[in-house]
Amino acid sequence: MPDIPDVPIINTLEHLARQRWEVARLRPEIFRPWWNPITVKLLLVTDGLDFGDGDFGLSAFVTSLINDGRRYARFDITLGHLQSTVTDQQMLIRESRISNRIKGFRFDVASHFSATMYDEVWLFGVETNFKQSAYGTRDTSAGYPADRLSDAELDRLTAHMNGKRGLFATGDHASLGAGLGKAVDRARNMRHWADFGSGETSMGGPNRNDSNAVGHDPGTQFSDQSDDVPQRLDLELYHSPTGWFREERYPHPILCSPTGRIDVFPDHPHEGEVRVPPDLGLACRDGSAEYPGRLDGTGREDPRVIARGKVPAGNTAGSKQATVAHGFGVLCAYDGHAAGVGRVVTDSTWHHFVNVNLIGIFEGGVFDDFDRPGEDPTKHTGFLASAQGQEVLKKIQHYYVNTAVWLAPPDLVRAMNDQWWWDLVWSDRVVEATLLDPATTIGDVRVHEFYEIGSQARDVLGRRATVCRSLHFVFPYLDEVWEEFVPWVNPWDPVIRDGLPELPWIDPGPLVSIALGGALVALREAHPYPTAKPPRFGEAEAAIVTRGIATALAVGVRHLQRDLASLSLAVDAGAGRIEKAAKEPVSGKSPARRTAKAATKRTTRTKK
């Protein structure tokens, strides 16, 4: 008989549980074969930063995308660096899951980039002058300007965006990053790429965008940017014009997380600034409108500032001038999909992404001044230093992933949303809502059951993805079935349409849950059991969803019409009496009391 190891069984079980959790996080399809994440191809490009583990490295950000383990998306990442002299370590050579690394990157080299090669381009700019030996051909060739990308490169980026593909762009304070971003269509106007006003994006002036929150040590230090205390953001919040959705306030989808609004960011003592473009009537390099009209004919789709930072009075960051309190734009988003082009996001600074602002100061690095007394030790580990900091970091990582999902081309966004259908159909909570019998047909389900199933599904989706996604997920199908209804429940649609009520007299929110419930019942009827490899969600499945939504809405609308008719009868019956009561002269007794007294007399006479 073999020896039994002298290890408590509970320890072994805990080890196995942790191991299973880690496998499930990295390979979720093993336990849930219907999870089939959509691949989104990202190109991350920088010049003066790098992708390594140093203070100005982007390794924490990049690995956040790779390790996310989201069930509906997988990011295929290529790293491009404009310098040809960067080291392998600066190109994150230790990470085997990077698809490609390109040193001396140029957008006009066919093997580096084409308008259709990537789903998204992310620009992290530092340089203002490319005429340096580290930039190789950019330095020696007259075809490459000193202060921006070449015409051929810019043309390809415009074609990329006008092919419905995404763009992210950021720099830092003043003109840092202008070389990479200032001439790129759309991004050029959605951010300040140079200082303006009275040193609004300067490095040390009193009007600089100093978002540093006071840390654990006395006063304000430059190194507060590296502790576990974030800056707080003011978010632009959206709501629909009526009912329950009127009372709910949603941030932009990239600032939604399963744990709530993403209202915390890394801080920094001199950020740049985003803006709404001052001139929305400009043209792109190819002659097309930079910000074209919406596809539904309801006007132009404009960029929006979706998050603002706050500068407290008196911040000095150690040696800078004391700040004047003010606010500034941190994030700007353009929903190009509504206008048939790509989406764009600009950020006030890449300090929201680099290691020194996320995981602390690299020991022995350029920011390591811990030989001075009083520096708090959390600045060496950043948001990893505390449980509260780790929760902040999770929210920031959700911002990264949300942005990568939102910027994807429309067909990929739809495909990512559609991945949730199988998960919801076979989710334990949704099944328990009333779908216990696989033989249940959509004709057997009552309106309150559609509502309950849909409500459970929205809650499941909100916890596993975001509350915002639980709405975005169903809107495209609702729009196909009942386009007139969507403006009543879409919080993010900026168009004010005729006929929407000024007050929330009725609540159309239950119809959204009813529609989602109908879609899930129809899918479950067609696919009652999970399979080892479920079908890719395609046209046939989309047709089933659409039919289910229409069937459930037909039932829901009949009930709504019945209830509205009952309410209308009550209104009609009382309207005249209310008008009459409003016109009666004021006396010692209210009309209600006189009516009650008269009713009492009538009752008394009847008894006699």
Number of C-alpha atoms within 10 A of each C-alpha: 3 4 5 6 7 6 8 8 10 9 10 11 11 11 12 12 12 12 12 13 13 12 14 15 15 15 16 19 17 12 11 18 16 23 23 22 19 19 15 21 19 22 21 20 24 23 25 17 23 27 27 23 19 22 24 23 21 27 21 18 19 22 14 16 19 18 13 17 17 19 23 20 23 21 24 18 21 19 22 26 25 25 25 16 14 18 13 13 14 20 24 21 14 11 14 8 14 18 13 14 18 17 18 18 24 22 21 18 11 10 11 18 19 16 18 15 15 19 25 27 24 21 22 28 25 23 21 20 18 24 18 13 13 16 20 17 20 24 17 13 11 11 13 18 16 18 18 21 24 19 16 15 18 20 19 18 25 23 19 24 25 22 16 23 26 32 29 21 27 32 32 27 26 22 22 24 30 25 23 30 31 27 19 23 21 27 26 17 23 28 27 28 29 20 18 12 8 11 17 24 28 23 21 20 19 22 23 30 33 36 26 29 25 20 21 17 12 10 13 20 20 18 25 29 29 31 31 31 26 27 20 19 19 18 21 15 15 20 21 23 21 22 20 16 20 19 13 12 14 21 23 21 21 24 26 23 25 18 16 16 21 26 21 20 25 27 27 24 27 27 30 32 32 29 22 18 20 9 9 17 12 17 14 17 18 12 8 12 13 21 24 20 17 18 13 9 8 12 12 17 20 20 22 20 23 24 24 20 26 20 22 18 14 16 25 20 25 14 11 17 16 19 21 17 16 15 18 24 26 27 24 24 26 27 21 27 21 19 22 17 24 26 27 28 28 30 28 29 27 24 26 22 22 26 25 29 28 32 25 28 28 19 14 10 12 11 15 16 13 16 7 7 7 10 18 16 16 22 28 22 22 27 26 20 18 15 11 12 21 17 14 23 22 16 23 24 21 24 21 20 21 19 20 25 23 18 29 27 22 20 10 18 19 14 18 24 20 20 21 22 24 23 21 22 26 20 14 13 16 24 20 12 17 15 23 11 12 14 12 16 14 20 10 10 17 12 20 14 18 29 23 19 28 27 20 21 27 26 16 21 21 20 15 16 21 25 22 24 21 21 19 17 21 20 21 15 22 20 14 13 17 13 13 11 15 20 20 22 23 18 23 17 14 14 11 10 12 6 6 13 13 8 10 16 9 11 14 18 15 18 23 24 26 29 30 34 33 31 32 28 32 26 24 26 20 14 17 17 12 15 11 11 12 14 13 15 16 10 9 11 19 16 15 20 24 22 19 24 30 21 18 27 26 15 18 22 14 12 13 15 11 12 12 13 12 12 12 12 12 11 12 11 11 12 12 11 10 12 10 11 14 11 8 10 9 10 7 6 8 13 17 10 10 11 11 12 12 12 11 12 12 11 11 10 8 8 7 5
